[in-house]
Amino acid sequence: MESEEILNYCLENLEDTVLAESWGEKGIFYNPDTVLKRGVYILTIKEKDGDNDKGSNLNRENVYRVNLGIRKKTFIELFNELPKRPNAAGIVDMNYDFTELDKIIPHPVYAWMGWISVLNPSYKTFEKLKSFIQESYEYAIEKFKKRKI
């Protein structure tokens, strides 16, 4: 599956979303009427390592990572715990291979915030990811409403 297919799926199926590129990644944001500068994160796609995010070894050829924030309750249901925040340039202390392809796992850096990730999802894995994308979208709407108050 190509990363552009995932971005297009979000833009076509999640109302009031926009695509923005920053910090070496492409992101889908909830931002109705573009009232916020960028919007509220729903999903990002990262294609290369950054100074503080090298846990997935994204500098491998044709490897990308899909990242999204879900509710902490859902994260704990999936992975049994919410890890502590790692030190700068570190990864969370969880027993996962953050370089493994096509498996929904905690985000190597932002798992402490309830973020999950998958490297190079297959179509089958993407079908499983869709419910988490929907949750991330609904969560972004809640956060957006709080910012607007």
Buried (B, 14 or more C-beta within 10 A) or exposed (E): BEBEEBBEBBEEEBEBBBEBEEEEBBBBBBBBEEEBEEBBBBBBBBBBBEEEBBBBEBEBEEBBBBBBBBBEEBBEEBBEEBBEEBEEEEBBEBEBEBBEBEBBBBBBBBBBBBBBBBBBBEEEBBEEBEEBBBBBBBBBBEBBEEEEE
